[in-house]
Amino acid sequence: MDIVVEQLSELTRKLTVTLPGEIVGTALSKAYAKINKDVKLRGFRRGKIPQSVLENNFKEQVQAEVGEKLVQESYFDAVEKQALDPVVHPEITEHMFKDDGTFVYVAMVDVRPQIELKEYKGLEVEKTVVSVPEEEIDKELALLQRHQAVLQTAADGHAIAMDDVAVVDFQGFHNGKAMKEVHNENFSVDIGMHRLGKDFEEKLLGLKKDDKTLYEVTFPADYPNPLLAGKNVEFKVDVKDVKVRIQPALDDEFVKDIKPELNTLAELREDIRQRLQQSKDEALQGDFDDKIMHKLIELNPFEVPQRLVNYEIQEMLKQAEENLKRSGLSFESAGIKLDDLVEKNREIAVKRVKGDFLLKKIAEVEAIKIADEDIQRGYQRIADQYRMSLDEVKTYFKRREEILPFMNELHNEKVLNFLRAQVKTIEVAPAEDAEQPSA
């Protein structure tokens, strides 16, 4: 095997690999021998067809199959002999069977960047610290009251008010055309929950049973449903029924219905405070970790392989597509342009790739490895999260394609725990114009 390496950039190598005629000839002969056993040609007995005849009939098919096999069998030997450290599958740009019997292919290989760690210990990182104000506890209690309320059909002539449930038929129109996906019958609109947007619900206030109306709603560009985001939608609405809530009193009996182990309203308020505080702290922990990684990337600059970035973008697009499918949508039906989505996610993908390289480098320098107890904790966390048994979780992760990303996540998490312990935390209050994370 002859290998020629060209350095196209700091991270990209062009490998031209030439396999000798004896290896190529043997592979082709085996492929034709297999075909000889399986095919029938008029005028020849099965297994007795001359190779020259087989070549006239199956040359393109055989060369495609053998060429792919020769690449697979030789590529890893080639990169090992050249002491290369690829980080993603190669791009095979050329491959051909030469007249002299050799086989030549060209592989574009992205290699691991050489990272010289500069700063990663003792990073100064701001951490937002929040508390739970009494108003949030009051709001949570009001929600509990709402959930415990009994729904009762409203009296004739009752106008829809906040906290009522309106049962409606609706059809959405955009630019005068009915939107197939924006249509429902006997749909319950919980006034005040804003599941269809604040504007949609508020325009129902004051209407009565059997009322019909037509109104327009402008959805913001960041609206969660991509089908509606940034659009002016005209809704034709028919009010079929109205129900009112009969809410229970906030007293000790109410507390026992919510949490039998508690006795008083004061105990329930404290329980809510602790739960909200934990939720806020967990949300802010993610923000704190992002700041650590941002600082780490900023202080340790290096280039990353673009093919690896593109792979990360494709994985992000797959996830976005799966999320849309769960809502019965596609990129096209949601009005999302793929090129725009790729560019929107490119910077995020670069940061993810850089972050992964840096965490791996720190793990190497600090000799941070995954232990069996780390894996068991990871299994237990997934079991708790998805309400599965440990055996079910372990069975799922027996597959190589599932266990490798899981192990990588656990390893990165362990390195991040190490970095958290090294950080010089600067506690700050939330910005006045920023909303505190909610439960």
C-alpha positions as CSV (number, residue, x, y, z in Angstrom):
1,M,0.0,0.0,0.0
2,D,1.4,3.4,-1.1
3,I,0.2,6.5,0.8
4,V,0.8,10.1,-0.1
5,V,-0.3,12.7,2.5
6,E,-0.8,16.4,1.6
7,Q,-1.6,19.0,4.3
8,L,-4.3,21.2,2.9
9,S,-4.8,23.2,6.2
10,E,-3.9,22.9,9.8
11,L,-6.6,20.3,10.4
12,T,-7.2,18.7,7.0
13,R,-5.1,16.1,5.3
14,K,-5.5,14.7,1.8
15,L,-4.6,11.0,1.7
16,T,-4.0,9.4,-1.7
17,V,-3.9,5.7,-1.2
18,T,-2.8,3.2,-3.9
19,L,-3.5,-0.5,-3.3
20,P,-1.3,-3.0,-5.3
21,G,-2.6,-5.1,-8.1
22,E,-2.3,-8.4,-6.3
23,I,-4.6,-7.3,-3.5
24,V,-7.1,-5.7,-6.0
25,G,-7.0,-8.6,-8.4
26,T,-7.7,-11.1,-5.5
27,A,-10.7,-9.0,-4.3
28,L,-12.1,-8.7,-7.8
29,S,-11.7,-12.4,-8.5
30,K,-13.5,-13.3,-5.2
31,A,-16.4,-11.0,-6.1
32,Y,-16.8,-12.4,-9.6
33,A,-16.6,-16.0,-8.2
34,K,-19.4,-15.2,-5.9
35,I,-21.5,-13.8,-8.8
36,N,-20.6,-16.9,-10.8
37,K,-22.3,-19.1,-8.2
38,D,-25.5,-16.9,-8.0
39,V,-26.4,-15.8,-11.5
40,K,-27.6,-17.5,-14.7
41,L,-26.7,-16.4,-18.2
42,R,-28.1,-17.9,-21.3
43,G,-25.6,-20.3,-22.9
44,F,-23.6,-20.9,-19.8
45,R,-23.9,-23.3,-16.9
46,R,-24.2,-21.8,-13.4
47,G,-20.7,-21.5,-12.0
48,K,-19.0,-22.0,-15.3
49,I,-19.2,-18.5,-16.8
50,P,-15.8,-17.0,-17.9
51,Q,-14.8,-14.0,-15.8
52,S,-14.5,-11.9,-19.0
53,V,-18.2,-12.5,-19.7
54,L,-19.0,-11.6,-16.1
55,E,-17.0,-8.4,-16.5
56,N,-18.9,-7.4,-19.6
57,N,-22.2,-7.8,-17.7
58,F,-21.4,-6.9,-14.0
59,K,-18.2,-4.8,-14.1
60,E,-19.8,-1.6,-12.7
61,Q,-21.6,-3.4,-9.9
62,V,-18.6,-5.4,-8.9
63,Q,-16.2,-2.5,-9.0
64,A,-18.6,-0.4,-6.8
65,E,-18.9,-3.1,-4.2
66,V,-15.2,-4.1,-4.2
67,G,-14.1,-0.4,-4.2
68,E,-16.1,0.3,-1.1
69,K,-14.8,-2.8,0.6
70,L,-11.1,-2.0,-0.3
71,V,-11.5,1.5,1.2
72,Q,-13.1,0.1,4.4
73,E,-10.3,-2.5,4.8
74,S,-7.4,-0.2,4.1
75,Y,-8.4,3.2,5.4
76,F,-7.7,2.6,9.2
77,D,-4.3,1.0,8.4
78,A,-3.4,4.0,6.2
79,V,-4.2,6.6,8.9
80,E,-2.4,4.5,11.6
81,K,0.7,4.2,9.4
82,Q,0.7,8.0,9.0
83,A,0.1,8.5,12.7
84,L,-3.0,10.6,12.0
85,D,-5.8,11.1,14.5
86,P,-9.1,11.5,12.6
87,V,-12.0,13.0,14.4
88,V,-14.8,12.2,11.9
89,H,-15.4,9.8,9.1
90,P,-13.4,10.7,6.0
91,E,-14.8,12.1,2.8
92,I,-13.9,9.9,-0.2
93,T,-13.6,12.3,-3.1
94,E,-12.1,10.0,-5.7
95,H,-11.7,6.3,-6.3
96,M,-10.8,4.3,-9.4
97,F,-9.5,1.0,-10.7
98,K,-6.4,1.8,-12.8
99,D,-5.4,0.0,-16.0
100,D,-2.3,-1.3,-14.3
101,G,-4.5,-3.3,-11.9
102,T,-4.1,-0.9,-8.9
103,F,-6.9,0.8,-7.0
104,V,-6.5,4.4,-6.0
105,Y,-8.7,6.5,-3.7
106,V,-8.5,10.0,-2.2
107,A,-9.7,10.6,1.4
108,M,-10.1,14.0,2.9
109,V,-9.3,13.5,6.6
110,D,-10.0,16.0,9.4
111,V,-7.5,15.5,12.3
112,R,-7.7,16.3,16.0
113,P,-6.5,19.9,16.8
114,Q,-3.4,20.2,18.9
115,I,-4.6,22.1,22.0
116,E,-2.2,23.9,24.3
117,L,-4.2,24.5,27.5
118,K,-3.6,28.0,28.8
119,E,-6.1,28.7,31.5
120,Y,-8.7,26.4,32.9
121,K,-8.2,26.4,36.7
122,G,-9.4,29.2,38.9
123,L,-11.6,30.9,36.3
124,E,-13.6,33.8,37.6
125,V,-17.2,33.2,36.7
126,E,-20.3,35.1,37.7
127,K,-23.1,33.1,39.3
128,T,-26.6,34.5,39.6
129,V,-28.1,34.0,43.0
130,V,-31.9,34.3,43.4
131,S,-34.5,33.9,46.1
132,V,-38.2,33.1,46.0
133,P,-40.4,36.2,46.7
134,E,-43.7,35.8,48.4
135,E,-45.6,36.8,45.3
136,E,-44.3,33.7,43.5
137,I,-45.6,31.5,46.3
138,D,-48.9,33.3,46.1
139,K,-49.0,32.6,42.4
140,E,-48.2,28.9,42.9
141,L,-50.9,28.6,45.5
142,A,-53.4,30.2,43.1
143,L,-52.4,27.6,40.4
144,L,-53.0,24.8,42.9
145,Q,-56.4,26.3,43.7
146,R,-57.1,26.4,40.0
147,H,-56.1,22.8,39.5
148,Q,-58.3,21.7,42.4
149,A,-61.3,23.7,41.2
150,V,-64.5,22.0,39.9
151,L,-65.7,23.0,36.4
152,Q,-69.4,23.8,36.1
153,T,-71.4,24.8,33.1
154,A,-72.0,28.6,33.2
155,A,-75.5,30.1,33.5
156,D,-77.1,31.3,30.3
157,G,-75.8,34.7,29.3
158,H,-72.5,34.4,31.2
159,A,-69.7,36.3,29.6
160,I,-66.4,34.6,29.3
161,A,-64.1,35.8,32.1
162,M,-60.5,35.1,33.3
163,D,-60.1,31.5,34.7
164,D,-63.2,30.3,32.7
165,V,-62.9,27.4,30.2
166,A,-64.3,28.2,26.7
167,V,-65.2,25.3,24.4
168,V,-64.7,26.5,20.8
169,D,-64.4,25.5,17.2
170,F,-61.7,27.5,15.4
171,Q,-60.1,27.8,12.0
172,G,-57.0,29.9,11.3
173,F,-56.5,31.8,8.0
174,H,-53.2,33.2,6.7
175,N,-53.2,35.5,3.7
176,G,-56.8,34.5,3.1
177,K,-56.1,30.8,3.0
178,A,-57.3,28.3,5.5
179,M,-54.4,26.7,7.5
180,K,-55.0,23.0,7.6
181,E,-53.0,22.5,10.8
182,V,-54.6,25.4,12.6
183,H,-58.1,24.0,13.1
184,N,-59.9,22.3,15.9
185,E,-63.4,21.5,17.1
186,N,-64.7,21.4,20.7
187,F,-61.3,22.7,21.8
188,S,-61.1,23.7,25.5
189,V,-59.4,27.1,25.9
190,D,-58.3,27.6,29.5
191,I,-58.5,31.3,29.8
192,G,-55.4,32.7,31.5
193,M,-53.1,29.8,30.7
194,H,-52.1,31.3,27.3
195,R,-51.6,27.9,25.6
196,L,-52.8,29.4,22.3
197,G,-51.2,32.8,23.1
198,K,-52.4,35.7,25.3
199,D,-54.0,37.6,22.4
200,F,-56.0,34.7,21.2
201,E,-57.5,34.1,24.7
202,E,-58.1,37.8,25.6
203,K,-60.2,38.3,22.5
204,L,-62.5,35.7,23.8
205,L,-63.2,37.7,27.0
206,G,-66.8,39.0,27.1
207,L,-68.1,36.5,24.5
208,K,-71.0,34.2,25.4
209,K,-72.1,30.7,24.4
210,D,-73.3,30.5,20.7
211,D,-71.4,33.7,19.8
212,K,-69.4,33.7,16.6
213,T,-66.5,36.0,15.9
214,L,-63.6,36.8,13.6
215,Y,-60.4,38.3,14.8
216,E,-56.7,38.6,13.9
217,V,-53.8,37.6,16.1
218,T,-50.2,38.6,15.4
219,F,-47.8,36.0,16.8
220,P,-44.3,37.0,17.8
221,A,-41.3,35.7,15.8
222,D,-40.2,33.6,18.8
223,Y,-43.6,32.0,19.3
224,P,-43.0,28.3,20.2
225,N,-45.1,26.9,17.4
226,P,-43.1,27.5,14.2
227,L,-46.3,27.2,12.1
228,L,-47.6,30.4,13.8
229,A,-44.3,32.3,14.6
230,G,-44.1,35.7,13.1
231,K,-47.5,35.4,11.2
232,N,-50.7,37.4,11.2
233,V,-53.4,34.8,11.6
234,E,-57.2,35.5,11.3
235,F,-59.3,33.2,13.4
236,K,-62.9,32.3,12.8
237,V,-64.2,31.2,16.2
238,D,-67.5,29.6,17.3
239,V,-68.2,29.5,21.1
240,K,-69.9,26.2,21.8
241,D,-69.9,26.2,25.6
242,V,-68.6,28.1,28.7
243,K,-67.6,26.6,32.0
244,V,-66.7,28.4,35.2
245,R,-64.4,27.3,38.0
246,I,-65.6,26.8,41.6
247,Q,-62.4,27.1,43.5
248,P,-61.8,25.6,47.0
249,A,-60.9,27.9,50.0
250,L,-57.2,28.2,50.9
251,D,-57.3,26.6,54.3
252,D,-55.8,23.6,56.2
253,E,-58.3,21.2,54.6
254,F,-57.1,22.3,51.2
255,V,-53.5,21.6,52.3
256,K,-54.4,18.0,53.2
257,D,-56.0,17.5,49.8
258,I,-52.8,18.7,48.1
259,K,-50.2,17.0,50.4
260,P,-51.6,14.7,53.1
261,E,-48.2,14.7,55.0
262,L,-48.6,18.5,55.6
263,N,-51.0,20.0,58.1
264,T,-51.1,23.8,57.7
265,L,-51.1,26.5,55.0
266,A,-47.8,27.8,56.4
267,E,-46.2,24.3,55.9
268,L,-47.5,24.2,52.3
269,R,-46.0,27.7,51.6
270,E,-42.6,26.5,52.9
271,D,-42.8,23.4,50.8
272,I,-43.6,25.5,47.7
273,R,-40.7,27.8,48.6
274,Q,-38.2,25.0,48.7
275,R,-39.4,23.4,45.5
276,L,-39.3,26.7,43.6
277,Q,-35.8,27.5,45.0
278,Q,-34.5,24.1,43.9
279,S,-36.0,24.7,40.4
280,K,-34.4,28.1,40.2
281,D,-31.0,26.8,41.4
282,E,-31.1,24.0,38.9
283,A,-32.0,26.3,36.0
284,L,-29.2,28.7,37.1
285,Q,-26.7,25.8,37.3
286,G,-27.1,25.3,33.6
287,D,-26.5,29.0,33.0
288,F,-23.4,28.8,35.3
289,D,-22.0,25.8,33.4
290,D,-22.5,27.7,30.1
291,K,-20.5,30.6,31.5
292,I,-17.7,28.3,32.6
293,M,-17.6,26.8,29.1
294,H,-17.8,30.2,27.4
295,K,-14.9,31.4,29.5
296,L,-12.9,28.2,28.8
297,I,-13.4,28.6,25.1
298,E,-12.5,32.3,25.2
299,L,-9.2,31.7,27.1
300,N,-8.1,28.7,25.0
301,P,-8.7,29.6,21.3
302,F,-8.1,27.0,18.6
303,E,-9.5,26.0,15.2
304,V,-11.9,23.1,14.9
305,P,-12.5,20.7,11.9
306,Q,-15.3,22.0,9.8
307,R,-16.5,18.6,8.8
308,L,-17.0,17.8,12.5
309,V,-18.9,21.1,12.9
310,N,-21.1,20.1,9.9
311,Y,-21.8,16.7,11.5
312,E,-22.9,18.5,14.8
313,I,-25.2,20.8,12.8
314,Q,-26.8,17.7,11.1
315,E,-27.4,16.1,14.5
316,M,-29.1,19.4,15.7
317,L,-31.2,19.4,12.5
318,K,-32.3,15.8,13.1
319,Q,-33.4,16.7,16.6
320,A,-35.3,19.7,15.4
321,E,-37.0,17.6,12.7
322,E,-38.0,15.0,15.3
323,N,-39.5,17.7,17.5
324,L,-41.5,19.0,14.6
325,K,-42.7,15.5,13.7
326,R,-44.1,15.1,17.2
327,S,-46.3,18.1,16.4
328,G,-47.3,16.7,13.0
329,L,-45.1,19.2,11.2
330,S,-42.1,19.3,8.9
331,F,-39.6,22.0,8.0
332,E,-41.6,22.8,4.9
333,S,-45.0,22.9,6.5
334,A,-43.6,25.0,9.4
335,G,-42.2,27.5,6.9
336,I,-38.6,26.9,8.0
337,K,-35.8,27.3,5.4
338,L,-33.1,24.7,6.0
339,D,-30.2,27.0,4.9
340,D,-31.3,29.6,7.5
341,L,-31.5,26.9,10.2
342,V,-28.0,25.7,9.3
343,E,-26.5,29.1,9.6
344,K,-28.5,29.9,12.8
345,N,-27.0,26.8,14.5
346,R,-23.4,27.0,13.1
347,E,-22.1,29.2,16.0
348,I,-23.7,26.9,18.6
349,A,-22.2,23.8,16.8
350,V,-18.7,25.4,16.8
351,K,-19.0,26.0,20.6
352,R,-20.1,22.5,21.3
353,V,-17.3,21.0,19.3
354,K,-14.7,23.3,20.9
355,G,-16.1,22.6,24.4
356,D,-16.0,18.8,23.8
357,F,-12.3,19.0,22.7
358,L,-11.4,21.2,25.7
359,L,-13.1,18.9,28.2
360,K,-11.3,15.9,26.7
361,K,-7.9,17.7,26.8
362,I,-8.5,18.6,30.5
363,A,-9.5,15.0,31.2
364,E,-6.2,13.9,29.6
365,V,-4.0,16.4,31.6
366,E,-5.8,15.8,34.9
367,A,-6.2,12.0,34.4
368,I,-10.0,12.2,34.9
369,K,-11.6,8.9,33.9
370,I,-15.0,7.3,34.2
371,A,-15.3,4.9,37.1
372,D,-18.0,2.1,37.5
373,E,-19.8,4.2,40.1
374,D,-20.1,7.1,37.7
375,I,-21.8,4.8,35.2
376,Q,-24.1,3.3,37.8
377,R,-25.1,6.9,38.9
378,G,-25.8,7.7,35.3
379,Y,-28.0,4.6,34.9
380,Q,-29.9,5.5,38.1
381,R,-30.5,9.1,37.0
382,I,-32.0,7.9,33.7
383,A,-34.1,5.3,35.5
384,D,-35.5,8.0,37.9
385,Q,-36.1,10.5,35.1
386,Y,-38.0,8.1,32.8
387,R,-39.5,5.9,35.5
388,M,-37.7,2.8,34.3
389,S,-36.0,0.0,36.1
390,L,-32.3,-0.2,36.2
391,D,-32.4,-3.4,34.2
392,E,-34.4,-1.7,31.5
393,V,-31.9,1.1,31.3
394,K,-28.9,-1.2,31.2
395,T,-30.5,-3.3,28.4
396,Y,-31.1,-0.2,26.4
397,F,-27.4,0.8,26.7
398,K,-26.0,-2.6,25.6
399,R,-26.0,-1.3,22.1
400,R,-22.7,0.3,21.0
401,E,-24.4,3.2,19.2
402,E,-26.2,4.2,22.4
403,I,-23.5,3.5,25.0
404,L,-20.8,5.6,23.4
405,P,-22.7,9.0,23.5
406,F,-23.8,8.1,27.0
407,M,-20.2,7.5,28.2
408,N,-19.0,10.7,26.5
409,E,-21.7,12.7,28.3
410,L,-20.7,11.1,31.7
411,H,-17.0,11.8,31.0
412,N,-17.6,15.5,30.1
413,E,-19.9,15.9,33.1
414,K,-17.1,14.6,35.4
415,V,-14.6,17.0,33.9
416,L,-17.2,19.8,34.3
417,N,-17.6,18.9,38.0
418,F,-13.8,19.2,38.3
419,L,-13.9,22.7,36.8
420,R,-16.8,23.8,39.0
421,A,-14.7,23.0,42.0
422,Q,-11.8,25.1,40.6
423,V,-13.9,28.1,39.7
424,K,-13.7,31.4,41.7
425,T,-17.4,32.1,41.9
426,I,-18.6,35.8,41.9
427,E,-22.2,35.8,43.2
428,V,-24.4,38.4,41.5
429,A,-28.0,39.4,41.7
430,P,-30.2,38.9,38.6
431,A,-30.2,41.8,36.2
432,E,-33.2,44.1,36.7
433,D,-34.4,43.6,33.2
434,A,-34.0,39.8,33.2
435,E,-36.7,37.4,34.4
436,Q,-35.7,35.0,37.1
437,P,-35.9,31.4,36.1
438,S,-39.3,30.0,37.0
439,A,-40.4,26.5,38.0
